[in-house]
Amino acid sequence: MRVEEVTRKFSLNVEEVESGYYKVLTPKKISLLDFKDCFDRCILIYKDLEDVLDKHHCVIDKKGVLYYFTPFLDDEHSKISSIAKADGITKYYYKGYNHDFKEDNGIDSIFLKGEMP
């Protein structure tokens, strides 16, 4: 999907702060899983619903408050993190998604070949 379609689907008011990088002007609670599935790959900057910064807090992947996103991966330079920090956001979650990535499951093939005791 295109950015315009996704923002309309989730009723998000966004501003393109740099080419390909979007700030959500009125951050709101959304399903992060549904949002990320609209793009082949993307990076999200978000906070937990209750603003809890705890790796064991289970709701963070399902629902959260979206602040920034980009519909491509920029893992190498983490430009989106720099944009968020420059805007004053210091405590947030950063998550990248790549739906083209297929994890190679070599363990199953090892067991099938009987190479492990």
C-alpha positions in Angstrom: 0.0 0.0 0.0 1.0 3.6 -0.5 1.6 5.9 2.5 -1.5 7.9 1.7 -3.7 4.8 1.7 -2.3 3.6 5.0 -2.7 6.9 6.8 -6.2 7.2 5.5 -7.0 3.6 6.6 -5.8 4.4 10.2 -7.0 8.0 10.2 -3.5 9.4 10.9 -2.6 13.0 10.2 1.1 12.9 9.2 3.8 15.2 8.0 6.8 14.1 5.8 9.7 15.5 7.9 12.3 14.2 5.4 11.9 12.4 2.2 10.3 9.0 3.1 10.2 9.7 6.9 6.8 10.6 8.4 5.8 12.1 11.8 2.4 11.4 13.1 1.0 14.8 14.1 -1.7 13.5 16.4 -0.3 10.2 17.8 -3.0 7.7 18.6 -3.4 4.1 19.7 -3.4 1.7 16.7 -2.7 -2.0 16.0 1.0 -2.0 15.2 0.6 -5.5 13.7 -2.0 -4.3 11.3 -0.1 -1.2 10.5 3.2 -3.0 9.6 1.3 -5.5 7.4 0.4 -2.6 5.1 4.0 -2.3 3.9 6.5 -4.8 2.5 9.0 -3.3 4.9 9.0 -0.5 7.4 10.4 1.0 10.6 8.1 2.2 13.4 8.9 4.5 16.3 6.3 4.0 19.0 5.5 4.0 22.7 3.5 1.6 24.7 -0.2 2.3 25.4 0.6 3.0 29.1 3.9 4.6 28.3 5.7 1.7 30.0 9.2 1.0 28.9 9.6 -2.6 29.8 10.8 -5.3 27.5 8.5 -7.8 29.1 5.3 -5.7 28.7 3.4 -7.8 26.3 1.0 -5.3 24.7 3.8 -3.3 22.9 3.8 -5.4 19.7 0.0 -5.6 19.4 -1.1 -2.1 20.2 0.8 1.1 20.8 1.0 4.8 20.0 2.7 5.5 16.7 5.0 8.6 16.5 7.1 8.1 13.4 7.4 5.6 10.5 9.2 5.0 7.2 8.0 2.6 4.6 11.5 1.2 4.0 14.4 -0.1 6.1 17.2 2.1 7.2 18.8 -0.1 9.7 22.4 0.8 8.7 22.1 4.5 9.6 19.1 4.5 11.9 18.1 7.9 10.4 14.5 7.6 11.8 15.9 7.4 15.4 17.9 10.5 14.8 14.8 12.3 13.5 12.8 11.2 16.6 15.6 12.3 19.0 16.0 15.6 17.3 12.3 16.1 17.9 12.8 15.5 21.6 11.6 11.9 21.9 14.0 10.0 24.0 12.1 7.0 25.4 10.5 4.9 22.7 10.5 1.6 20.9 12.1 1.1 17.5 11.0 -1.9 15.4 11.9 -2.8 11.8 9.9 -5.2 9.7 10.8 -6.9 6.4 8.2 -9.2 5.1 10.5 -10.4 2.3 12.9 -11.9 4.8 12.5 -15.6 5.2 14.2 -17.2 8.1 16.2 -20.3 7.2 15.1 -23.0 9.6 18.2 -25.3 9.4 17.3 -27.1 12.6 14.4 -29.0 11.0 16.7 -30.2 8.2 19.3 -31.4 10.7 16.8 -33.5 12.5 15.4 -34.9 9.3 18.9 -36.0 8.3 19.4 -37.6 11.7 22.6 -35.7 12.2 21.9 -34.9 15.8 21.7 -37.4 18.7 
